Amino acid sequence: MWMFRSRVKPKPTLYGFLVENLIFGGVLGFTFMIFLWQIYLYYRQRKKNQATKQMPKEFNNIMDAETFKKCQHYQQDKINFSLCSTLYSAIEEMLILVLGGIPFLWGVVGSLTAVFGFGPEYEILHSLLFLNFLTTFTTLTRLSWRLYETFVIKQRHGINHQTLAIFLREALKKYILNQCLLLPVALLLHIIKIGGDNFFIYAWFLLFIVSLVYLSLYTAYNYYIAPFVGNSPSLPDGDLKKDIEAMAKSVDFPLSDSFTVKGKWNCVASARCSFLSETLPQVEGQRYNDSEILAGMGHELGHWKLYHTLTDFVINQTSSFLRFFFFSRMIGCRELFSAFGFTKTQPTVIGLFIIFQFIFAPFNELLSFFRTVLSRRFEFQADAIAREMGKESGLHTALVKHNNYKLDFLVDDWLYCMYHRSHPPLLERLRALANAKQD
């Protein structure tokens, strides 16, 4: 009598370890390593802050000793806050990974949809609800930190200019926008399922179109709607408007009109119009004067002339294409799913989440650092364009006012600055303006 014994296919191993365990251990290890790196950078900056007992002499023409102390105390509070929030985020993320929070949430959503008669075949609906629950959880956990930062730390130092009602309204608007962005995700999941081997091309093209639509809607709102609801009235005729038009013409910027946007310092340029701040934040009772506004305009036009916005867009699209390409090569790996607790199913949205969030984490960190370095270079270049327009003096005083308004501390640890500062420190920008040696 023959006896047949069912044989389970052994799980793949590497150097004697299960591949799924290596994947999970690598993700957990890299997450912990980034946490230690961030803590180390904050420690260095905190130590630099505490070691600065007196205001350096080279700051005498920038701020007085009292303002310097205010900046220093605010910086100390910000570093302590960042240390606590970073620690919380790291603990939260690692607990979610170790305790199986992702498969648990997927199962909860599955049970909920089953109650209403939606089975496993409704994967896209399941996925959208999963993302809704996940973004809601993230929003709520981050909200308390943002509330403390805004209404305790900034309030303590006198630089909070938001009411609680405005803060909550903006948070709600951002949450609603994030939920609206889930709609293209449904189409993205469908494309991945039916797109065949080259689905990554169609997926990338979808996000490319979504990006263009978003930019078009943003421009249309600012140009056609905001001026008529009182948020962005047209800039009155006068010397300021004429000077803006002349500057725009000098760099072939397609300016059709100028608007004032209350509460912002810098100008924001789009393809058809320019939004200029006329009612700027007050610093010691003073507003920015016309020469400072024009200098800020020259800086933003410098970004336009040197194609910085277009360069950022190309970098975004290129990195997005690469992510989708490598995602298409990884999505069929069962070990990726089993490493995170999905041993029976391989939902597409979970594959997206795992690969984009965790597997690509080293690439994301390197890209973020590269863009930070590139952003600083762009700022120097835009300042140089403003200087060529003869706006050096106005930009100098505007930068100083803006720095003092934000209580930005001027003494940075070099490694912290290199990794975190997307804009050059004030002193470096002022030196570059004076020497005209930065390109």
Phi, psi and omega per residue, in radians:
M1 nan 2.162 -3.129
W2 -1.468 2.421 3.080
M3 -2.051 2.236 -3.138
F4 -1.796 2.297 -3.125
R5 -2.036 2.153 3.124
S6 -1.207 2.347 -3.095
R7 -1.999 2.207 3.127
V8 -1.525 2.295 -3.141
K9 -1.117 2.198 -3.101
P10 -1.139 2.582 3.119
K11 -1.303 2.490 -3.118
P12 -1.142 2.520 3.140
T13 -2.208 2.850 3.073
L14 -2.492 2.090 -3.089
Y15 0.956 0.606 3.085
G16 1.486 -0.002 3.136
F17 -1.954 2.518 3.054
L18 -1.076 2.353 -3.117
V19 -1.040 -0.701 -3.120
E20 -1.125 -0.605 3.091
N21 -1.226 -0.654 3.089
L22 -1.118 -0.715 3.124
I23 -1.093 -0.873 -3.114
F24 -1.128 -0.732 3.112
G25 -1.116 -0.664 3.094
G26 -1.119 -0.749 3.122
V27 -1.117 -0.802 -3.132
L28 -1.125 -0.715 3.140
G29 -1.144 -0.729 3.141
F30 -1.180 -0.674 3.085
T31 -1.048 -0.761 3.130
F32 -1.184 -0.645 -3.141
M33 -1.131 -0.744 3.107
I34 -1.125 -0.664 3.085
F35 -1.060 -0.822 3.127
L36 -1.096 -0.666 3.115
W37 -1.095 -0.779 3.132
Q38 -1.125 -0.744 3.116
I39 -1.086 -0.707 3.122
Y40 -1.088 -0.741 3.128
L41 -1.131 -0.750 3.106
Y42 -1.133 -0.641 3.101
Y43 -1.091 -0.773 3.127
R44 -1.078 -0.764 -3.130
Q45 -1.181 -0.680 3.114
R46 -1.113 -0.740 3.119
K47 -1.111 -0.705 3.116
K48 -1.120 -0.699 3.132
N49 -1.103 -0.815 -3.099
Q50 -1.206 -0.500 -3.115
A51 -1.354 -0.271 -3.138
T52 -1.506 1.713 -3.074
K53 -1.510 -0.577 -3.119
Q54 -2.277 2.753 3.130
M55 -1.251 2.211 3.089
P56 -1.034 2.573 -3.066
K57 -1.089 -0.521 -3.102
E58 -1.207 -0.156 3.096
F59 -1.629 0.005 -3.047
N60 -1.017 -0.597 -3.122
N61 -1.559 0.056 -3.103
I62 -1.859 -0.743 -3.105
M63 -2.682 2.878 3.066
D64 -1.605 2.998 -3.064
A65 -1.086 -0.638 -3.130
E66 -1.128 -0.786 3.109
T67 -1.117 -0.666 3.109
F68 -1.046 -0.762 3.125
K69 -1.131 -0.684 3.100
K70 -1.063 -0.787 3.114
C71 -1.066 -0.708 -3.118
Q72 -1.140 -0.768 3.133
H73 -1.163 -0.682 3.109
Y74 -1.145 -0.724 3.101
Q75 -1.051 -0.716 -3.141
Q76 -1.094 -0.777 3.110
D77 -1.117 -0.688 3.137
K78 -1.131 -0.719 3.135
I79 -1.133 -0.785 3.117
N80 -1.063 -0.712 3.098
F81 -1.108 -0.785 -3.128
S82 -1.099 -0.668 3.097
L83 -1.059 -0.797 -3.122
C84 -1.173 -0.787 -3.106
S85 -1.185 -0.644 3.094
T86 -1.146 -0.725 3.092
L87 -1.069 -0.791 3.129
Y88 -1.071 -0.813 -3.099
S89 -1.071 -0.722 -3.141
A90 -1.146 -0.771 3.127
I91 -1.112 -0.754 3.133
E92 -1.050 -0.842 -3.091
E93 -1.129 -0.752 -3.115
M94 -1.214 -0.623 3.078
L95 -1.149 -0.704 3.102
I96 -1.059 -0.716 3.137
L97 -1.203 -0.875 -3.043
V98 -1.183 -0.701 -3.087
L99 -1.507 0.028 3.095
G100 1.291 0.694 -3.106
G101 -1.145 -0.567 -3.107
I102 -1.217 -0.932 3.088
P103 -1.115 -0.524 3.102
F104 -1.108 -0.820 3.130
L105 -1.125 -0.683 3.099
W106 -1.071 -0.707 3.116
G107 -1.180 -0.680 3.110
V108 -1.082 -0.781 3.128
V109 -1.132 -0.663 3.107
G110 -1.101 -0.717 3.106
S111 -1.129 -0.673 3.139
L112 -1.149 -0.771 3.137
T113 -1.190 -0.560 3.133
A114 -1.144 -0.570 3.103
V115 -1.032 -0.607 -3.122
F116 -1.663 0.226 3.023
G117 1.499 0.268 3.120
F118 -1.774 1.972 -3.089
G119 -1.532 -2.945 -3.113
P120 -1.059 -0.390 -3.124
E121 -1.206 -0.276 3.099
Y122 -1.644 0.989 -3.042
E123 -1.146 -0.634 -3.106
I124 -1.158 -0.742 3.078
L125 -1.075 -0.783 3.099
H126 -0.999 -0.744 -3.097
S127 -1.161 -0.746 -3.131
L128 -1.138 -0.707 3.091
L129 -1.158 -0.649 3.084
F130 -1.056 -0.812 3.134
L131 -1.155 -0.609 3.104
N132 -1.125 -0.800 3.110
F133 -1.098 -0.723 -3.101
L134 -1.149 -0.810 3.135
T135 -1.183 -0.577 3.091
T136 -1.150 -0.773 3.093
F137 -1.053 -0.812 -3.137
T138 -1.086 -0.738 -3.139
T139 -1.071 -0.787 -3.099
L140 -1.188 -0.710 -3.127
T141 -1.216 -0.570 3.131
R142 -1.420 -0.397 -3.056
L143 -1.099 -0.719 -3.115
S144 -1.109 -0.662 3.103
W145 -1.158 -0.736 3.132
R146 -1.160 -0.667 3.094
L147 -1.087 -0.768 3.141
Y148 -1.133 -0.756 -3.134
E149 -1.085 -0.723 -3.062
T150 -1.358 -0.828 -2.966
F151 -1.769 0.005 3.021
V152 -2.030 -1.056 -3.058
I153 -1.224 -0.950 -3.115
K154 -1.163 -0.630 3.115
Q155 -1.122 -0.696 3.141
R156 -1.067 -0.587 -3.079
H157 -1.748 0.100 3.027
G158 1.307 0.418 -3.141
I159 -2.078 0.245 3.030
N160 -1.582 2.108 -3.118
H161 -2.066 0.380 3.112
Q162 -1.945 2.490 2.945
T163 -1.549 2.862 3.139
L164 -1.095 -0.648 -3.136
A165 -1.098 -0.774 3.132
I166 -1.151 -0.722 3.130
F167 -1.035 -0.857 -3.123
L168 -1.172 -0.626 3.113
R169 -1.119 -0.763 3.128
E170 -1.166 -0.659 3.109
A171 -1.127 -0.696 3.123
L172 -1.164 -0.720 3.115
K173 -1.073 -0.733 3.125
K174 -1.151 -0.681 3.128
Y175 -1.129 -0.771 3.134
I176 -1.100 -0.734 3.109
L177 -1.057 -0.743 3.118
N178 -1.085 -0.646 3.104
Q179 -1.210 -0.620 3.088
C180 -1.129 -0.586 3.141
L181 -1.237 -0.171 3.070
L182 -1.259 -0.370 -3.128
L183 -1.087 -0.812 3.056
P184 -1.095 -0.428 3.122
V185 -1.099 -0.646 3.113
A186 -1.052 -0.759 3.108
L187 -1.181 -0.659 3.114
L188 -1.069 -0.793 3.127
L189 -1.080 -0.675 3.126
H190 -1.153 -0.719 3.139
I191 -1.106 -0.738 -3.136
I192 -1.081 -0.633 -3.094
K193 -1.295 -0.619 -3.042
I194 -1.883 -0.033 -2.997
G195 -1.394 -0.119 -3.136
G196 1.276 -2.771 -3.066
D197 -1.168 -0.456 -3.105
N198 -1.776 0.468 -3.101
F199 -1.071 -0.440 -3.095
F200 -1.093 -0.520 3.103
I201 -1.183 -0.806 -3.129
Y202 -1.183 -0.659 3.134
A203 -1.122 -0.798 3.110
W204 -1.094 -0.726 -3.111
F205 -1.122 -0.621 3.082
L206 -1.062 -0.829 -3.141
L207 -1.164 -0.558 3.062
F208 -1.081 -0.799 3.114
I209 -1.138 -0.720 3.121
V210 -1.060 -0.701 3.110
S211 -1.082 -0.760 3.131
L212 -1.151 -0.709 3.117
V213 -1.107 -0.737 3.130
Y214 -1.071 -0.787 3.125
L215 -1.112 -0.678 3.129
S216 -1.158 -0.739 3.121
L217 -1.157 -0.668 3.121
Y218 -1.101 -0.799 3.124
T219 -1.134 -0.756 -3.117
A220 -1.088 -0.707 3.127
Y221 -1.090 -0.864 -3.095
N222 -1.145 -0.570 -3.053
Y223 -1.525 -0.698 -2.999
Y224 -1.832 -0.431 -3.019
I225 -1.880 -0.934 -3.048
A226 -0.943 -0.731 -3.140
P227 -1.076 -0.415 -3.057
F228 -1.701 -0.087 3.084
V229 -1.930 0.163 3.012
G230 1.553 0.010 -3.116
N231 -1.447 -0.534 -3.070
S232 -2.450 1.281 3.140
P233 -1.166 2.649 -3.137
S234 -1.132 2.500 3.138
L235 -1.187 2.237 -3.114
P236 -1.084 2.676 3.078
D237 -1.116 2.534 -3.132
G238 2.797 -3.030 -3.096
D239 -1.091 -0.667 -3.121
L240 -1.072 -0.795 -3.136
K241 -1.149 -0.690 3.118
K242 -1.120 -0.718 3.123
D243 -1.135 -0.673 3.102
I244 -1.099 -0.774 -3.136
E245 -1.111 -0.674 3.120
A246 -1.151 -0.714 3.120
M247 -1.151 -0.722 3.126
A248 -1.099 -0.705 -3.136
K249 -1.148 -0.567 -3.099
S250 -1.154 -0.398 3.122
V251 -2.024 0.272 3.109
D252 1.047 0.610 3.071
F253 -1.388 2.236 -3.078
P254 -1.326 1.212 -3.096
L255 -1.399 2.198 3.081
S256 -1.916 -0.421 3.093
D257 -2.923 2.898 3.094
S258 -2.204 2.449 -3.111
F259 -2.228 2.757 3.043
T260 -1.774 2.363 3.112
V261 -2.114 1.926 -3.047
K262 -1.252 2.457 3.010
G263 1.574 0.092 3.133
K264 -2.165 2.643 -3.080
W265 -1.591 -0.820 -2.982
N266 -1.681 2.960 3.124
C267 -1.576 2.568 3.111
V268 -2.111 2.026 -3.058
A269 -1.702 2.434 3.037
S270 -2.223 -3.074 -3.021
A271 -1.200 -0.504 -3.024
R272 -2.041 -0.332 -3.057
C273 -2.634 2.922 -3.134
S274 -2.207 2.387 -3.135
F275 -1.894 2.109 -2.996
L276 -2.078 2.407 3.120
S277 -1.489 2.118 3.096
E278 -1.784 -0.789 3.094
T279 -1.655 1.663 -3.010
L280 -1.706 2.818 3.084
P281 -0.977 2.500 -3.122
Q282 -1.576 2.390 3.076
V283 -2.085 1.965 -3.112
E284 0.925 0.740 3.058
G285 1.420 0.025 -3.093
Q286 -1.958 2.447 3.008
R287 -1.726 2.901 3.067
Y288 -1.196 2.364 3.131
N289 -1.515 3.098 -3.053
D290 -1.073 -0.668 -3.123
S291 -1.150 -0.596 3.111
E292 -1.274 -0.658 3.075
I293 -1.111 -0.775 3.120
L294 -1.119 -0.625 3.097
A295 -1.116 -0.758 3.067
G296 -1.075 -0.671 3.086
M297 -1.103 -0.733 3.109
G298 -1.080 -0.671 3.101
H299 -1.074 -0.833 -3.127
E300 -1.173 -0.650 3.067
L301 -1.148 -0.492 3.041
G302 -1.095 -0.723 3.058
H303 -1.038 -0.720 3.133
W304 -1.121 -0.851 -3.077
K305 -1.075 -0.639 -3.068
L306 -1.644 0.160 3.046
Y307 1.059 0.615 -3.127
H308 -1.180 -0.742 3.135
T309 -1.103 -0.733 3.109
L310 -1.127 -0.682 3.107
T311 -1.082 -0.769 3.089
D312 -1.042 -0.732 -3.132
F313 -1.101 -0.759 -3.137
V314 -1.137 -0.716 3.102
I315 -1.076 -0.774 3.117
N316 -1.024 -0.834 -3.078
Q317 -1.208 -0.650 3.122
T318 -1.147 -0.809 3.121
S319 -1.121 -0.638 3.100
S320 -1.115 -0.753 3.124
F321 -1.088 -0.778 -3.139
L322 -1.095 -0.709 3.118
R323 -1.062 -0.808 -3.120
F324 -1.171 -0.614 3.109
F325 -1.077 -0.900 -3.119
F326 -1.218 -0.532 3.039
F327 -1.055 -0.720 -3.133
S328 -1.111 -0.453 3.134
R329 -1.510 -0.254 -3.075
M330 -1.863 -0.372 -2.962
I331 -1.077 -0.420 -3.125
G332 -1.499 0.017 -3.110
C333 -1.433 1.915 -3.095
R334 -1.128 -0.544 -3.093
E335 -1.123 -0.514 3.082
L336 -1.070 -0.723 -3.129
F337 -1.303 -0.796 -3.103
S338 -1.153 -0.478 3.101
A339 -1.090 -0.483 -3.115
F340 -1.884 0.314 3.011
G341 1.654 0.101 3.133
F342 -1.787 1.450 -3.057
T343 -1.566 -0.382 -3.071
K344 -1.872 -0.476 -3.111
T345 -2.223 2.778 3.090
Q346 -2.305 1.233 -3.113
P347 -1.104 2.441 -3.100
T348 -1.084 -0.731 -3.098
V349 -1.160 -0.558 3.082
I350 -1.197 -0.686 3.066
G351 -1.060 -0.752 3.075
L352 -1.042 -0.813 -3.085
F353 -1.120 -0.828 -3.098
I354 -1.130 -0.843 -3.037
I355 -1.248 -0.817 -3.099
F356 -1.235 -0.620 -3.052
Q357 -1.500 -0.702 -2.986
F358 -1.941 -0.861 -3.087
I359 -1.171 -0.661 3.133
F360 -1.513 0.141 -3.072
A361 -0.990 -0.769 3.102
P362 -1.070 -0.746 3.097
F363 -1.092 -0.725 -3.139
N364 -1.089 -0.697 3.123
E365 -1.142 -0.780 3.129
L366 -1.121 -0.726 3.126
L367 -1.139 -0.710 3.122
S368 -1.079 -0.743 3.119
F369 -1.136 -0.759 3.114
F370 -1.039 -0.743 -3.122
R371 -1.230 -0.541 3.063
T372 -1.130 -0.795 3.113
V373 -1.110 -0.757 -3.130
L374 -1.131 -0.669 3.131
S375 -1.079 -0.726 3.102
R376 -1.087 -0.719 3.115
R377 -1.093 -0.748 3.117
F378 -1.051 -0.673 -3.138
E379 -1.128 -0.735 3.069
F380 -1.049 -0.753 -3.105
Q381 -1.153 -0.713 3.125
A382 -1.172 -0.654 3.059
D383 -1.069 -0.682 -3.137
A384 -1.124 -0.638 3.092
I385 -1.143 -0.743 3.101
A386 -1.070 -0.653 3.116
R387 -1.143 -0.726 3.107
E388 -1.074 -0.489 3.099
M389 -1.416 0.014 3.137
G390 1.443 0.398 -3.067
K391 -1.874 0.381 -3.086
E392 -1.027 -0.831 -3.089
S393 -1.111 -0.801 3.140
G394 -1.117 -0.682 3.138
L395 -1.209 -0.636 3.108
H396 -1.017 -0.930 -3.104
T397 -1.206 -0.595 3.118
A398 -1.151 -0.733 3.121
L399 -1.121 -0.711 3.122
V400 -1.120 -0.805 3.115
K401 -1.051 -0.775 -3.106
H402 -1.122 -0.722 3.122
N403 -1.102 -0.791 -3.129
N404 -1.189 -0.556 3.106
Y405 -1.145 -0.684 -3.127
K406 -1.489 -0.134 -3.050
L407 0.982 0.764 -3.140
D408 -1.404 2.156 -3.095
F409 -1.284 2.397 -2.985
L410 -1.629 -0.144 -3.106
V411 -1.837 1.894 -3.087
D412 -2.013 2.536 2.886
D413 -1.183 2.386 -3.004
W414 -1.103 -0.663 -3.111
L415 -1.270 -0.716 3.071
Y416 -1.054 -0.792 -3.131
C417 -1.081 -0.790 -3.102
M418 -1.069 -0.629 -3.050
Y419 -1.523 -0.594 -2.979
H420 -1.841 -0.514 -2.986
R421 -1.437 1.924 3.065
S422 -1.384 -0.293 3.047
H423 -2.051 2.510 3.138
P424 -1.101 2.634 3.036
P425 -1.008 2.633 -3.049
L426 -0.957 -0.797 -3.061
L427 -1.074 -0.682 3.109
E428 -1.133 -0.684 3.129
R429 -1.171 -0.692 -3.141
L430 -1.194 -0.653 3.082
R431 -1.136 -0.710 3.128
A432 -1.128 -0.694 3.089
L433 -1.086 -0.688 -3.099
A434 -1.284 -0.645 -3.054
N435 -1.644 -0.385 -3.136
A436 0.981 0.672 -3.125
K437 -1.837 -0.235 3.124
Q438 -1.438 2.397 3.116
D439 -1.652 nan nan
